[in-house]
Structure formats: structure tokens, C-alpha cells
Amino acid sequence: MQKTIITVVGKDAVGIIAKVCTYLASNQINILDISQTIVSGYFNMMMIADTSASNKTTEEVRHELHQIGKEIGVDIHVQHEGIFEMMHRI
């Protein structure tokens, strides 16, 4: 299993989750865990996804999700689980 952390942040709008999840499903990326919240009109979502069945590299997924984020007005970041953990250690 190749776990990847995906974060989405921006002004809330209709279709953010649908757009991101449609991309993931069409690229054989399985969502293992998801958390989302809206605070004062700002959308925040964090996903843990398994990218091992996808034909795309992490860099391709990162670039394509970044482009989707630009289209819908949110910031989307993609990181390997190991990098995410190293960055968030004390």
C-alpha cells in the first residue's frame, strides 16, 4: 500500500468534494480516510489515499490535482505519507 496525504483548503463552494473524488476514482486512487470541515465559509479537507493501484506517479497526481484546485478556487497539496510524517514531527 502506498499512502498519500491530500489536503484541500479554500473558500467553500458547491462541488469541491465531488471534483476531487471523481479525479481520484478515475485514476484508481482509493480513499482510506477522509475528514472535512467548513469554518466561517472556509473549506478544509484532509484525505489519506492509497495510490498503489494508480498508473500515475505522485508527481503527476500532484500536478493534476493542483490544476483542478486552480479551476475550482482551492489549494490542493499532495504528499507521500512518509514525507508528511517527517514534516510534522516535533
C-alpha positions in Angstrom: 0.0 0.0 0.0 1.3 3.5 -0.9 -0.4 6.0 1.3 -0.6 9.6 0.2 -1.9 12.6 2.1 -4.1 15.0 0.2 -5.2 18.4 1.7 -7.7 20.8 0.2 -8.2 24.3 1.6 -10.2 27.3 0.3 -13.4 29.2 0.2 -16.4 26.8 0.4 -18.2 26.1 -2.9 -20.5 23.5 -4.4 -18.7 20.5 -5.9 -15.3 20.6 -4.2 -15.5 17.1 -2.8 -17.2 15.7 -6.0 -14.5 17.2 -8.3 -11.6 15.8 -6.2 -13.2 12.4 -5.6 -14.1 12.0 -9.3 -10.5 12.6 -10.2 -9.3 10.0 -7.6 -11.8 7.4 -8.7 -11.0 7.8 -12.4 -7.3 7.2 -11.5 -7.8 4.1 -9.3 -6.9 6.0 -6.2 -8.7 4.7 -3.1 -9.7 7.0 -0.3 -8.8 5.2 3.0 -9.8 8.0 5.4 -11.4 11.5 4.9 -12.1 14.4 7.2 -13.7 17.7 6.1 -15.0 20.7 7.8 -16.3 24.2 7.0 -15.4 27.1 9.3 -16.8 30.5 8.7 -17.1 29.8 5.0 -13.7 28.2 4.6 -13.5 24.6 3.4 -10.8 22.2 4.8 -10.4 18.6 3.8 -7.7 16.0 4.6 -7.6 12.6 2.9 -5.4 9.6 3.3 -5.4 7.7 0.0 -3.9 4.5 -1.4 -2.3 5.3 -4.8 -0.7 1.9 -5.3 -3.2 0.8 -8.0 -2.9 4.0 -10.0 -0.8 4.3 -13.1 0.1 7.9 -12.3 3.2 8.9 -10.4 2.8 11.0 -7.2 4.2 14.0 -9.2 1.5 13.5 -11.9 -1.2 13.3 -9.3 0.2 16.4 -7.5 0.3 18.4 -10.7 -3.2 17.3 -11.9 -4.9 17.9 -8.6 -3.1 21.3 -8.3 -4.7 22.2 -11.7 -8.1 21.1 -10.5 -7.7 23.2 -7.4 -6.9 26.2 -9.6 -10.0 25.6 -11.6 -12.3 25.4 -8.6 -10.5 28.0 -6.4 -8.9 25.9 -3.7 -5.4 24.9 -2.8 -4.7 21.1 -3.1 -1.5 19.6 -1.8 -0.3 16.0 -2.3 2.4 14.3 -0.2 3.7 10.8 0.4 2.7 9.7 3.9 6.4 9.4 5.0 7.2 13.0 3.9 4.1 14.3 5.7 5.1 12.5 8.9 8.7 13.8 8.8 7.5 17.3 8.2 5.1 17.2 11.2 7.4 15.7 13.8 8.2 17.9 16.8 
